[in-house]
């Protein structure tokens, strides 16, 4: 059942922050932290609640009994539409998605529709690779060839053209890489998380990446393990190494959207060096979909022949 669930959610895969001041002088090469390489986190959906303050939407549906008693039920996404961070209209959207899930049905998401994920939704992906260059940082995600590029030491244009991953600019700040993203395109499945929480054109996401010691990482990992299920062995090509005690990569991100949320909120994703190989994962589009309502999947199709 668990393995089938992952297939449903991932879409049939084959194998507040105040505005930051960008445009600072580039950091010297000697002072730039090295985040390069492959990283993985083992939990799904993956957002780790903060130690204090407003956090992400959590699942009202919980596992009852057994070793996972009390954890979020990853076979049933029922977002907490009563959360005080949600404005009324957004709360209703989350409630409606939860009602679909409670009926035993699956609603469309960017990942199960083979659609660009956007930010911060894409952070659920358990495998991520960072490529650092003098003028940009590239993020490659394990599933469906998704990637993002961050321009370093630049600024957003006066008029940002909306795009699937938004316009991202970044800079190094001490031991951290800080990324500022605006202009994320609200597509047909626009959501910031697996619970269908919507976003508006006002969405503003700030990411802060740091290398931290194992001991410092434990707080966030434990918060994540109390909320999210852990991927079982054999479900992913990149296995999380439970014995790894080296440096962890921690992403702390802040989400601000005055069209949806009453206040900015934070969450973390804590990565470690994985076991296994970086293998190709392709989203196998299915025109007929797999929803009980019989709707077709949102696979682009021509209405007329092109020859």
URBELWO-V252878 format. One record per helix or strand of 2 or more residues. SS is the DSSP state (hx for helix, st for strand). FROM is the first residue (numbers start at 1). TO is the last residue. If there is no record, write none. Layout:
ss=[SS | SS]
from=[FROM | FROM]
to=[TO | TO]
This chain:
ss=[hx | hx | st | st | st | hx | hx | st | st | st | st | st | st | hx | st | st | st | st | st]
from=[2 | 29 | 37 | 43 | 48 | 88 | 121 | 127 | 136 | 147 | 167 | 176 | 204 | 214 | 229 | 238 | 248 | 265 | 275]
to=[10 | 31 | 40 | 44 | 49 | 102 | 124 | 132 | 141 | 152 | 173 | 182 | 212 | 227 | 230 | 239 | 256 | 272 | 276]
